[in-house]
Amino acid sequence: MSRPRTIEQILAEARARLDRVEAAALAQEVAGGAVLVDIRPLEQRQRDGELPGAIVIDRNVLEWRLDPASPNAIPEAGYDCRVIVVCNEGYSSSLAAATLRDIGVARATDLAGGFQAWMRATRA
């Protein structure tokens, strides 16, 4: 039986596999064709605002919407698609992006610091 890992270990392993995007580079990534996916819950989006250009996908269905082999995939889904997942602070998005890579979305990543980092960067 394997030894249990902490969530911090799992998060570090996930992030080691990603080329995370900094908030200052997000607009350039989107302009270059990246698909921006906001997985924040409705309550956070209502409180803090929407992320311009993002497709909103609930975290609990993310893999089914972005797996090109899924009958529930969105039209933008593709194995070579650059997907940038955004959560509130950049924790659950790292785990989600690593899972997308596990299903073959090879260029999936996340926004370092999440929506909060993006808000700080756009207000600076």
FIKERO-254214 format. One record per residue (C-alpha): residue number from 1; residue in one letter; chain; x, y, z. Coordinates in steps of 0.1 Angstrom, whole numbers. Layout:
BEGIN
+-----+---+---+-------+-------+-------+
!   k ! r ! c !    xx !    yy !    zz !
+-----+---+---+-------+-------+-------+
! NUM ! a ! A !     X !     Y !     Z !
...
+-----+---+---+-------+-------+-------+
***
This chain:
BEGIN
+-----+---+---+-------+-------+-------+
!   k ! r ! c !    xx !    yy !    zz !
+-----+---+---+-------+-------+-------+
!   1 ! m ! A !     0 !     0 !     0 !
!   2 ! s ! A !    13 !    34 !    -9 !
!   3 ! r ! A !    19 !    61 !    17 !
!   4 ! p ! A !    -6 !    89 !    19 !
!   5 ! r ! A !     4 !   122 !     4 !
!   6 ! t ! A !    -6 !   156 !    17 !
!   7 ! i ! A !   -26 !   180 !    -5 !
!   8 ! e ! A !     5 !   202 !    -5 !
!   9 ! q ! A !    26 !   174 !   -20 !
!  10 ! i ! A !    -1 !   167 !   -46 !
!  11 ! l ! A !    -3 !   204 !   -55 !
!  12 ! a ! A !    35 !   206 !   -59 !
!  13 ! e ! A !    35 !   176 !   -81 !
!  14 ! a ! A !     7 !   190 !  -102 !
!  15 ! r ! A !    25 !   224 !  -106 !
!  16 ! a ! A !    58 !   208 !  -115 !
!  17 ! r ! A !    40 !   195 !  -146 !
!  18 ! l ! A !    26 !   229 !  -157 !
!  19 ! d ! A !    40 !   259 !  -174 !
!  20 ! r ! A !    19 !   283 !  -153 !
!  21 ! v ! A !     8 !   316 !  -168 !
!  22 ! e ! A !    15 !   348 !  -150 !
!  23 ! a ! A !   -13 !   374 !  -149 !
!  24 ! a ! A !     7 !   399 !  -169 !
!  25 ! a ! A !     9 !   374 !  -198 !
!  26 ! l ! A !   -27 !   363 !  -198 !
!  27 ! a ! A !   -39 !   387 !  -225 !
!  28 ! q ! A !   -11 !   377 !  -248 !
!  29 ! e ! A !   -19 !   340 !  -243 !
!  30 ! v ! A !   -56 !   346 !  -251 !
!  31 ! a ! A !   -47 !   367 !  -282 !
!  32 ! g ! A !   -25 !   338 !  -293 !
!  33 ! g ! A !   -55 !   314 !  -292 !
!  34 ! a ! A !   -56 !   300 !  -257 !
!  35 ! v ! A !   -89 !   290 !  -244 !
!  36 ! l ! A !   -95 !   306 !  -210 !
!  37 ! v ! A !  -117 !   286 !  -186 !
!  38 ! d ! A !  -131 !   301 !  -154 !
!  39 ! i ! A !  -139 !   274 !  -129 !
!  40 ! r ! A !  -148 !   297 !  -100 !
!  41 ! p ! A !  -182 !   291 !   -83 !
!  42 ! l ! A !  -211 !   314 !   -92 !
!  43 ! e ! A !  -208 !   331 !   -58 !
!  44 ! q ! A !  -173 !   342 !   -65 !
!  45 ! r ! A !  -181 !   354 !  -100 !
!  46 ! q ! A !  -210 !   374 !   -86 !
!  47 ! r ! A !  -189 !   389 !   -58 !
!  48 ! d ! A !  -157 !   396 !   -78 !
!  49 ! g ! A !  -168 !   399 !  -114 !
!  50 ! e ! A !  -164 !   380 !  -146 !
!  51 ! l ! A !  -132 !   372 !  -164 !
!  52 ! p ! A !  -134 !   388 !  -199 !
!  53 ! g ! A !  -132 !   362 !  -226 !
!  54 ! a ! A !  -134 !   332 !  -203 !
!  55 ! i ! A !  -157 !   302 !  -208 !
!  56 ! v ! A !  -173 !   294 !  -175 !
!  57 ! i ! A !  -173 !   257 !  -168 !
!  58 ! d ! A !  -182 !   243 !  -134 !
!  59 ! r ! A !  -153 !   224 !  -118 !
!  60 ! n ! A !  -174 !   192 !  -114 !
!  61 ! v ! A !  -178 !   188 !  -152 !
!  62 ! l ! A !  -145 !   203 !  -164 !
!  63 ! e ! A !  -129 !   171 !  -177 !
!  64 ! w ! A !  -161 !   160 !  -196 !
!  65 ! r ! A !  -163 !   194 !  -213 !
!  66 ! l ! A !  -126 !   195 !  -223 !
!  67 ! d ! A !  -120 !   159 !  -231 !
!  68 ! p ! A !  -122 !   158 !  -269 !
!  69 ! a ! A !  -133 !   122 !  -267 !
!  70 ! s ! A !  -163 !   131 !  -245 !
!  71 ! p ! A !  -197 !   134 !  -261 !
!  72 ! n ! A !  -202 !   164 !  -238 !
!  73 ! a ! A !  -171 !   182 !  -250 !
!  74 ! i ! A !  -173 !   219 !  -259 !
!  75 ! p ! A !  -164 !   228 !  -295 !
!  76 ! e ! A !  -131 !   244 !  -284 !
!  77 ! a ! A !  -118 !   211 !  -269 !
!  78 ! g ! A !   -88 !   196 !  -284 !
!  79 ! y ! A !   -58 !   175 !  -274 !
!  80 ! d ! A !   -34 !   202 !  -286 !
!  81 ! c ! A !   -55 !   231 !  -274 !
!  82 ! r ! A !   -39 !   256 !  -251 !
!  83 ! v ! A !   -62 !   257 !  -221 !
!  84 ! i ! A !   -57 !   281 !  -192 !
!  85 ! v ! A !   -78 !   272 !  -162 !
!  86 ! v ! A !   -86 !   300 !  -137 !
!  87 ! c ! A !   -99 !   296 !  -101 !
!  88 ! n ! A !  -100 !   323 !   -74 !
!  89 ! e ! A !   -64 !   320 !   -61 !
!  90 ! g ! A !   -46 !   294 !   -83 !
!  91 ! y ! A !   -49 !   263 !   -62 !
!  92 ! s ! A !   -77 !   242 !   -75 !
!  93 ! s ! A !   -69 !   254 !  -111 !
!  94 ! s ! A !   -35 !   237 !  -108 !
!  95 ! l ! A !   -50 !   204 !   -98 !
!  96 ! a ! A !   -76 !   208 !  -126 !
!  97 ! a ! A !   -50 !   216 !  -152 !
!  98 ! a ! A !   -29 !   186 !  -142 !
!  99 ! t ! A !   -60 !   164 !  -145 !
! 100 ! l ! A !   -66 !   178 !  -180 !
! 101 ! r ! A !   -31 !   168 !  -189 !
! 102 ! d ! A !   -38 !   133 !  -176 !
! 103 ! i ! A !   -66 !   130 !  -201 !
! 104 ! g ! A !   -44 !   141 !  -230 !
! 105 ! v ! A !   -49 !   179 !  -231 !
! 106 ! a ! A !   -12 !   183 !  -234 !
! 107 ! r ! A !   -10 !   221 !  -233 !
! 108 ! a ! A !   -34 !   227 !  -203 !
! 109 ! t ! A !   -21 !   249 !  -176 !
! 110 ! d ! A !   -34 !   275 !  -151 !
! 111 ! l ! A !   -32 !   311 !  -141 !
! 112 ! a ! A !    -7 !   316 !  -113 !
! 113 ! g ! A !   -25 !   333 !   -84 !
! 114 ! g ! A !   -59 !   329 !  -101 !
! 115 ! f ! A !   -85 !   355 !  -106 !
! 116 ! q ! A !   -72 !   375 !   -77 !
! 117 ! a ! A !   -38 !   379 !   -93 !
! 118 ! w ! A !   -54 !   389 !  -125 !
! 119 ! m ! A !   -75 !   416 !  -107 !
! 120 ! r ! A !   -44 !   430 !   -90 !
! 121 ! a ! A !   -24 !   430 !  -123 !
! 122 ! t ! A !   -52 !   449 !  -142 !
! 123 ! r ! A !   -56 !   475 !  -114 !
! 124 ! a ! A !   -19 !   482 !  -111 !
+-----+---+---+-------+-------+-------+
***
